[in-house]
Each structure stands twice: as structure tokens, then as C-alpha cells.
Amino acid sequence: MHNSPILVIGSTGKIGGRIVRRLEENGHAVRGGSRNSEPPFNWQNPATWAAALRGVEVAYVSFFPDLAVPGAPAAIGQLTACAIKQGIRKLVLLSGRGESNAKRCEDIVRRSGLDYTLVRASWFAQNFDEGQLLEPVLSGVVAMPAGAVREPFVDADDVADVAVAALTDDRHNGELYEVTGPRLLTFAEAVSEIAEASGRAVEYAPISSEAFRIGMTEAAGPELANLLTDLCKEVFDGRNESLTDGVQRALGRAPRDFTEFCRAASASGVWSLAA
Ligand SMILES: NC(=O)c1ccc[n+]([C@@H]2O[C@H](COP(=O)([O-])OP(=O)(O)OC[C@H]3O[C@@H](n4cnc5c(N)ncnc54)[C@H](OP(=O)(O)O)[C@@H]3O)[C@@H](O)[C@H]2O)c1
């Protein structure tokens, strides 16, 4: 049990929200770290960082929008320096599997001299019910430049459980936990499971990177479109077509399967909404 609050940067996100709930349930004091928390934390405004880090011993760091963006290593470097200045003892970094820029950010934290745990995650299953892919699921077509590559979708609950273990137990110091689900699925297989669980007519459409870039530019503007297209090119080239034992090593149990995720998401009613 920590006396000082545990700072959760990205506290209202898919993983951060789960971490906050778990820490509070376990009786830990928590400080939220997002643009709407008190004090606010804004990645765009480094002047907000010191107040968020002050008086904190341990912090969870989730970068927004993604460690793949060109400015991420500089921001993580600056945050780490600020954390050292504020007397932080340990950082737990959420990282992305197979991303070269994310690896650079991991190295910055690893070499900072602070205690650390790195949680390097594959694609979250919850992208399909809480993230960018919810709308495509509801529209009936999930169009991705992922061909027939297989991805070991990891459950956000498992990622959060690993992060909470790292935040609250120093036996995880110095560890890199590469976390995946227990099964490799193509996007066609994943979407077919979602269709079955939800009772919705929804299909996967494999599209080219250029078609993805054009569609995303219309939906989210050129900056995010270029980022996501480059990220997809990098991580959907087959490099992540393997399972890892990060969840087992950190928690001593198996990761949750995609079928379980589909069952829970379907029961929540989120896939029953109108498109
Ligand atoms: N999605 C995946 O499959 C996947 C896989 C591996 C790794 N990752 C990594 O996961 C991270 C995202 O985590 P997540 O999915 O849990 O988050 P998320 O659901 O995308 O939520 C984003 C969080 O960031 C906050 N935020 C947004 N803009 C911000 C800003 N300018 N300054 C400070 N906070 C800001 C949001 O809170 P407010 O809006 O309230 O500020 C929210 O708490 C990324 O770094 C990504 O690289 C993702």
C-alpha cells in the first residue's frame, strides 16, 4: 500500500480507466491524469506536468494519441526528466508491440535510472467495442489494411491487471511484459466472432493502405490518417504473428480469450446500438 497517490496518466482511457477502478477497489489513493482531472495533465502543455507528478511515488504512463507519433520519444524523455525532478520512484509505461517508436520510448524509461515496468501490448480487443472500431462494427463493415495477417488481440482487462500488479508490487521492477491474448486471429476471424456473438451482420473488408489513408483522412484529418496508416503498415507485416507469455509471467494465469471478450461486449449491449 502506497502512502502517496498513484498517478494514472490516461486515467479515463480504455486501460487507464480500468487501472483506476482496480486501484480504488484495492484501497489505493489515485490521482487521475487527463485534461479534465484536478490538477489537469495535458501532453500538449508540459507546464501541467510537474503539478500532476508532485507528491507521487509511482506513476502509470499512457501516451496520447500513440507512442508511434514522431514526437512521442521527445515527450516521454521530457516527462521522465520531470518525474525525476519531482522525486518519482517508479514508472509503468504502456507500450505497443512491434512499434519502433514505442521501443525508443521504452528505452528512455529503461535508461532513466528510475524503477520501471514496461507493459508492451498487442492490439486491444476493446478497440472493437470501446475504441476506433466500434463505429465500423455498428456500420457493418470493418475495413482495415491488415490483409490476412493474424493478430493476438489482448484483452484490456488483462493489460490493466498487469499494470496494476506492476504499480503495486516491486517484484515487477525491471520487467518487460509483452502481453498478448492466447490465440492468433485474422481480422476476418475476429469480425466473424463479433458477428456471431452480437447477431449483427458485420464483415471484414481487407483494403489497401492507400484506401485506408484516404478514408481516414476524410474521417479524422490527414495527421491522424497518416499516423494510423504508417502504424498499420508497420505492425501488420507479420512481425506480431506470435503469442507471448507476458500475462502468465506477470499474473500467474492465462490471458482472456477473444471469445470471452465477445461474450462480455455483447452482453453489455454496446453492439446492439443503432449504427
Ligand atoms: N489500441 C491499441 O490496440 C493499443 C495497443 C498497444 C498500445 N496502445 C497504446 O495505448 C495508449 C492509449 O491507451 P488507451 O487506449 O487506454 O487510451 P484511450 O482509450 O485512447 O484514451 C485516451 C486517454 O488519453 C487522455 N488524453 C487525450 N488527449 C490527451 C492530452 N492531450 N493530454 C493528456 N491526456 C489526454 C484521455 O483523457 P481526456 O480526453 O479526458 O484528456 C484518455 O484518458 C497509446 O499510447 C497507444 O500507443 C494501444
Ligand as a Chemical Component Dictionary entry (heavy atoms), coordinates in Angstrom:
data_LIG
# 
_chem_comp.id                   LIG 
_chem_comp.type                 NON-POLYMER 
_chem_comp.pdbx_formal_charge   0 
_chem_comp.three_letter_code    LIG 
# 
loop_
_chem_comp_atom.comp_id 
_chem_comp_atom.atom_id 
_chem_comp_atom.alt_atom_id 
_chem_comp_atom.type_symbol 
_chem_comp_atom.charge 
_chem_comp_atom.model_Cartn_x 
_chem_comp_atom.model_Cartn_y 
_chem_comp_atom.model_Cartn_z 
_chem_comp_atom.pdbx_ordinal 
LIG N1  N1  N 0  -5.339  0.490  -29.014 1  
LIG C1  C1  C 0  -4.449  -0.486 -29.048 2  
LIG O1  O1  O 0  -4.710  -1.561 -29.592 3  
LIG C2  C2  C 0  -3.106  -0.285 -28.392 4  
LIG C3  C3  C 0  -2.198  -1.354 -28.336 5  
LIG C4  C4  C 0  -0.967  -1.174 -27.685 6  
LIG C5  C5  C 0  -0.666  0.052  -27.099 7  
LIG N2  N2  N 1  -1.566  1.081  -27.180 8  
LIG C6  C6  C 0  -1.235  2.366  -26.542 9  
LIG O2  O2  O 0  -2.283  2.696  -25.663 10 
LIG C7  C7  C 0  -2.258  4.116  -25.445 11 
LIG C8  C8  C 0  -3.681  4.595  -25.341 12 
LIG O3  O3  O 0  -4.260  3.982  -24.204 13 
LIG P1  P1  P 0  -5.818  3.753  -24.094 14 
LIG O4  O4  O 0  -6.294  3.013  -25.304 15 
LIG O5  O5  O -1 -6.086  3.186  -22.751 16 
LIG O6  O6  O 0  -6.357  5.270  -24.159 17 
LIG P2  P2  P 0  -7.663  5.790  -24.848 18 
LIG O7  O7  O 0  -8.802  4.877  -24.534 19 
LIG O8  O8  O 0  -7.345  6.114  -26.265 20 
LIG O9  O9  O 0  -7.904  7.141  -24.025 21 
LIG C9  C9  C 0  -7.046  8.234  -24.169 22 
LIG C10 C10 C 0  -6.697  8.826  -22.802 23 
LIG O10 O10 O 0  -5.788  9.904  -23.001 24 
LIG C11 C11 C 0  -6.364  11.106 -22.481 25 
LIG N3  N3  N 0  -5.956  12.217 -23.341 26 
LIG C12 C12 C 0  -6.382  12.561 -24.575 27 
LIG N4  N4  N 0  -5.729  13.644 -25.023 28 
LIG C13 C13 C 0  -4.859  13.989 -24.032 29 
LIG C14 C14 C 0  -3.914  15.034 -23.875 30 
LIG N5  N5  N 0  -3.698  15.950 -24.832 31 
LIG N6  N6  N 0  -3.208  15.090 -22.721 32 
LIG C15 C15 C 0  -3.414  14.204 -21.723 33 
LIG N7  N7  N 0  -4.287  13.180 -21.818 34 
LIG C16 C16 C 0  -5.010  13.088 -22.960 35 
LIG C17 C17 C 0  -7.858  10.874 -22.451 36 
LIG O11 O11 O 0  -8.447  11.655 -21.420 37 
LIG P3  P3  P 0  -9.084  13.113 -21.666 38 
LIG O12 O12 O 0  -9.739  13.078 -23.006 39 
LIG O13 O13 O 0  -10.027 13.221 -20.516 40 
LIG O14 O14 O 0  -7.944  14.075 -21.579 41 
LIG C18 C18 C 0  -7.904  9.395  -22.078 42 
LIG O15 O15 O 0  -7.735  9.239  -20.682 43 
LIG C19 C19 C 0  -1.461  4.728  -26.582 44 
LIG O16 O16 O 0  -0.253  5.251  -26.088 45 
LIG C20 C20 C 0  -1.165  3.544  -27.501 46 
LIG O17 O17 O 0  0.136   3.645  -28.048 47 
LIG C21 C21 C 0  -2.763  0.937  -27.801 48 
# 
loop_
_chem_comp_bond.comp_id 
_chem_comp_bond.atom_id_1 
_chem_comp_bond.atom_id_2 
_chem_comp_bond.value_order 
_chem_comp_bond.pdbx_ordinal 
LIG N1  C1  SING 1  
LIG C1  O1  DOUB 2  
LIG C1  C2  SING 3  
LIG C2  C3  SING 4  
LIG C2  C21 DOUB 5  
LIG C3  C4  DOUB 6  
LIG C4  C5  SING 7  
LIG C5  N2  DOUB 8  
LIG N2  C6  SING 9  
LIG N2  C21 SING 10 
LIG C6  O2  SING 11 
LIG C6  C20 SING 12 
LIG O2  C7  SING 13 
LIG C7  C8  SING 14 
LIG C7  C19 SING 15 
LIG C8  O3  SING 16 
LIG O3  P1  SING 17 
LIG P1  O4  DOUB 18 
LIG P1  O5  SING 19 
LIG P1  O6  SING 20 
LIG O6  P2  SING 21 
LIG P2  O7  DOUB 22 
LIG P2  O8  SING 23 
LIG P2  O9  SING 24 
LIG O9  C9  SING 25 
LIG C9  C10 SING 26 
LIG C10 O10 SING 27 
LIG C10 C18 SING 28 
LIG O10 C11 SING 29 
LIG C11 N3  SING 30 
LIG C11 C17 SING 31 
LIG N3  C12 SING 32 
LIG N3  C16 SING 33 
LIG C12 N4  DOUB 34 
LIG N4  C13 SING 35 
LIG C13 C14 SING 36 
LIG C13 C16 DOUB 37 
LIG C14 N5  SING 38 
LIG C14 N6  DOUB 39 
LIG N6  C15 SING 40 
LIG C15 N7  DOUB 41 
LIG N7  C16 SING 42 
LIG C17 O11 SING 43 
LIG C17 C18 SING 44 
LIG O11 P3  SING 45 
LIG P3  O12 DOUB 46 
LIG P3  O13 SING 47 
LIG P3  O14 SING 48 
LIG C18 O15 SING 49 
LIG C19 O16 SING 50 
LIG C19 C20 SING 51 
LIG C20 O17 SING 52 
# 
